[in-house]
Every structure is written in structure tokens, then in C-alpha cells.
Amino acid sequence: MTTVHVSQERGRHLRRRRREKSGQLLLPLITFATVAVLAFVYIGYVLWPRWPTPRLDAPALPIMVAGVAFNLPPAAIRVPVQRRPGAQERVDLAFQWPSLEPPDPNAKPPAPDTVPETLQAFARVFMTIAAAGDTLAPADRALTIYPRYTAAEAAPGPGGLIVVAFREGTPYQGEDLIYAEPAPSFFVRCTRNRAGPMPGICLYERRIDAADVVVRFPRDWLRDWRMVADKLDRLIASLRRPR
């Protein structure tokens, strides 16, 4: 029994020695791996390409979206990382209404008790320029896709426009297709006005070569849709870079 007990003690001692040795070997390996990872992160941070952020009052930036050339004012670009020249997949912009000038970065917002909340939130238009990919052009969607989801009956809209509701259970439920004859000379897809401060929003879409331009504005502006369409078309044209 004594011999067995001694053997067991010796076995436990050897196992403890092995664990201590393996721990001593692992410590330098862990330290080395940690240092290597930190060095890799630092080198990646130093070498990662960065572009200087232009001043908001700087001249328009030459930006390519889906091979289409634009000159975009930095102050109108909403996402700071997008304020750089060169090719981009998407650019998000905002313009004041009705001047269609970029927002003044130094302007202070009006006091809440002097301007209605709705006007404060929607006294500007929002624009997205993105690669169209393999999607149908907006005019083709208005003629071939949207009619599959609209109700059978149309209703008169503001300024002589025609309003057709999208059916419930379709991808566009809760929205209306609003257009002028002959279609699709002017058309927008709009959410409906509801109670509260948030008005319905319209999407005004245009295809330029391989880029899609989508402008969002309040549905109430359709009362003077001809003026709105003219100003938006001129805005889009002004952002194109001369060839």
C-alpha cells in the first residue's frame, strides 16, 4: 500500500510539473501573439487610405457614381465619409427649399415656438445618387411593374394629377402612385398623409445612364407639382459634370 501511495504521489507531482512547464511555455507564446496582433492593427491603421475632409464651403467635389460624373457641393453631402472626390457607390445629399442651396453649416435652427415642427423638418429636399445595378429604369417600372400592384380605380389628385392606390398586401402597400398624363411624363410614389406632424413623402426618381437619382420631398408640395418638377430637374442637371 505504501508503494502504491508513493507512486500516486509521484504521478501527481509529475503531472503538476508538466502543467507548470506548459504554462511557462504558453506565456511567451501568448505575449508574442498579443504583440504581433497589436503591431498588425497599428500598421493597418497607419497604412489604411484616408482622404482629407474638405471644408464645407469648399468648391464642388468631382464624384463618380456608376461611371456618371457629378460635381457635388461638400455642404450638401450628408455623410462625412462621402465628402471626398473619386468613385463612390452612393452619395446622400440635402438641399434647402425652395432655394435648393446646400444647408448653411453655420445657420442656427429656428426656435421651436416660432416655426411649426413640420416646416422645420421638411424645409429641404433629400437626394440619393446610387448605382442602378440591374434594376429597371424608373419610367419602365411605372409602366410595367407598378400597374400590377395598383387598384383598378383612379382618383383625381392635386393640380390635375391622377392618384392610384397600391393594394394592401403588395410591396407598396400604404403608398399611392401619382402621375400626370401622358404617363410617365411626371410620376411619383408617395406615402399617405396621416395625423400628426409627419406628412406623406414622395419619391421622385430619375435614371442617368447607370445611376439612379431619388429625391424625397413632402407630398403636400404636389399642389404646385409643375414648379416642383421643374426645380428638381434643374437641380439634378446642375449637379452633372460637364463633358
Secondary structure, 3 states (H helix, E strand, C coil): CHHHHHHHHHHHHHHHHHHHHHHHHHHHHHHHHHHHHHHHHHHHHHHCCCCCCCCCCCCCEEEEECCEEEEECHHHECCHHHCCCEEECEEEEEEECCCCCCCCCCCCCCCCCCCCHHHHHHCEEEEEEEECCCCCCHHHHHHHHHHHCEEEEEEECHHHCEEEEECCCCCCCCEEEEEECCCCCEEEEEECCCCCCCCCEEEEEEEECCEEEEEEEEHHHHHHHHHHHHHHHHHHHHHECCC
